Amino acid sequence: MADFPIFPVILSGGVGSRLWPISRVSRPKQLLPLCSDHSMLVETALRLSGMPPIVVCSHAHRFMLGEQMRAADIHPQAILLEPMGRNTAAAVAVAAHCALEADPQALLLVMPSDHVIMDTASFRDAVATAAPAAAQGRMVTFGITPTRPETGYGYIKHAAPLPGLDGVLAVDSFVEKPDAETAARYLADGGYVWNAGIFLFSARGVLDELARHAPSVFEATNRAWDAAERDFDFLHLAADAFAACPSVSVDVALMEKTDKAAVVPVDMGWSDVGAWDTLWEIGAKDEGGNVLVGDVVSEDLRNSYVRSEGGRLIAVIGLADVVVVGTDDAVLVTDRAHAQDVKKLVDRMHSEGRKEPTDHSTVYRPWGSYRTVDMGDRFLVKQIVVAPKAALSLQYHHHRAEHWIVVEGTARVICGDESFLLRENESTYIPIGRCHRLENPGLVPLRLIEVQSGGYLGEDDIVRVEDRYGRAAANDHKDKATEVV
């Protein structure tokens, strides 16, 4: 691969509703450590270590994503922020513009951020095989050698090998998700591979093909790129122009129409981690065929996936082929055969206006996080964690007072005209209407308990006077509870 200017492009726009209650709108599956100690996003970036990625993500997840990259010592080429989701064709187009600014011969290696690849060496070998074809103008996709008659994936029917390009085949057709009988026929035929949604093509070539086959995508993303604004480590795509872009996948907009499609078949231990039954399939199992994660106690349990998040014990007795997933505010119980139907539950909860599909009990901010511990009439108790050298905005509240008790680390507090330090077991009081700020001047996380009291305790009762994360202008008093800002 060293002979080609390959730019990894990581698409991080999904929600992962089938992995509720762990995955939620405010912190979707790609930002979670579901299969290792790293989030799936970080695992994706680490597969091509030493190659700075271009990341395309939601505006709402920017600080969380940036912090995960920093903690893993990954330095992205760019982080492109979508003001709203417009599917993968738009994301690929803006990434192509970004790569072309760095190298006119750039090749884009487009990868979803929420897949598992067990055999990284085979993946890298497949990319090396595809690179000469991509440099010659081919739109290369990677086809996974099927191991079962899977009905949950799209398929690619491949044709003859391309002359002079070892390991690269022409594409006959792209096939939608089949029924069970058709999938069995594909497996027996041997001429089909699973469509993994991973691509390699030249940045210039993909823009030319989009201009030819999807001109509305090409034109809208051109305008969104030309009017983009840089903010810290992020590039904000122009909202009005991006909103005008059709929401269409790169498969539909381009790959199914181009006459330059090619495929590299590869067996690399791939999974799209689409639902809880997939995590059972790829997980390390005990003697009963169970995958147990977290604080779990089981008796007479077989072929099941049980996961506890947030420190709560889950005890399971006398069951088989089930999924049990618990957090500190929700529990999911289903048989494995219905794992794909979790999305139906999530859609129903959205329609009923419930917060559980959207918000985690732990809310992440650019300075750290907070978790609601208790609440009642006229009071709210939070545990707040402030990262080293981070600070909340200079702010005040119209309706609530706050009491802060430091339990770990050291806090610097600004309250009106005063500035002072609080150490462990020390506390202070912030009156209603008093301008204040909380900072962590130390090298270890600051942990404190905040007790709010007053007639209104909503997250929108924050008036920011100054903020290092560019949020001071966002004092429009809308409900910010679901914003990851």
Stockholm file with secondary structure:
# STOCKHOLM 1.0

chainA/1-485         MADFPIFPVILSGGVGSRLWPISRVSRPKQLLPLCSDHSMLVETALRLSGMPPIVVCSHAHRFMLGEQMRAADIHPQAILLEPMGRNTAAAVAVAAHCALEADPQALLLVMPSDHVIMDTASFRDAVATAAPAAAQGRMVTFGITPTRPETGYGYIKHAAPLPGLDGVLAVDSFVEKPDAETAARYLADGGYVWNAGIFLFSARGVLDELARHAPSVFEATNRAWDAAERDFDFLHLAADAFAACPSVSVDVALMEKTDKAAVVPVDMGWSDVGAWDTLWEIGAKDEGGNVLVGDVVSEDLRNSYVRSEGGRLIAVIGLADVVVVGTDDAVLVTDRAHAQDVKKLVDRMHSEGRKEPTDHSTVYRPWGSYRTVDMGDRFLVKQIVVAPKAALSLQYHHHRAEHWIVVEGTARVICGDESFLLRENESTYIPIGRCHRLENPGLVPLRLIEVQSGGYLGEDDIVRVEDRYGRAAANDHKDKATEVV
#=GR chainA/1-485 SS CTTSCEEEEEEECCCCGGGTTTSBTTBCGGGSCSSSSSCHHHHHHHTTTTSCCEEEEEGGGHHHHHHHHHHTTCCCSEEEEESSCCHHHHHHHHHHHHHHHHCTTCEEEEEESSCEESCHHHHHHHHHHHHHHHHTTCEEEEEECCSSCCSSSCEEEEEEECTTCTTCEEEEEEECCCCHHHHHHHHHHCCEEEEEEEEEEEHHHHHHHHHHHCHHHHHHHHHHHHTCEEETTEEECCHHHHHTSCCCCHIIIIITTCSCEEEEEECSCEECCCSHHHHHHHSCCCTTSCEEESSEEEESCBSCEEEECSSCCEEEESCBSEEEEECSSCEEEEEGGGGGGHHHHHHHHHHTTCSTTTCCSEEEETTEEEEEEEEETTEEEEEEEECTTCBCCEEECSSEEEEEEEEESCEEEEETTEEEEECTTCEEEECTTCCEEEECCSSSCEEEEEEEEESCCCTTCCEEEECTTSCTTCCSCCCCTTCCC
#=GC SS_cons         CTTSCEEEEEEECCCCGGGTTTSBTTBCGGGSCSSSSSCHHHHHHHTTTTSCCEEEEEGGGHHHHHHHHHHTTCCCSEEEEESSCCHHHHHHHHHHHHHHHHCTTCEEEEEESSCEESCHHHHHHHHHHHHHHHHTTCEEEEEECCSSCCSSSCEEEEEEECTTCTTCEEEEEEECCCCHHHHHHHHHHCCEEEEEEEEEEEHHHHHHHHHHHCHHHHHHHHHHHHTCEEETTEEECCHHHHHTSCCCCHIIIIITTCSCEEEEEECSCEECCCSHHHHHHHSCCCTTSCEEESSEEEESCBSCEEEECSSCCEEEESCBSEEEEECSSCEEEEEGGGGGGHHHHHHHHHHTTCSTTTCCSEEEETTEEEEEEEEETTEEEEEEEECTTCBCCEEECSSEEEEEEEEESCEEEEETTEEEEECTTCEEEECTTCCEEEECCSSSCEEEEEEEEESCCCTTCCEEEECTTSCTTCCSCCCCTTCCC
//
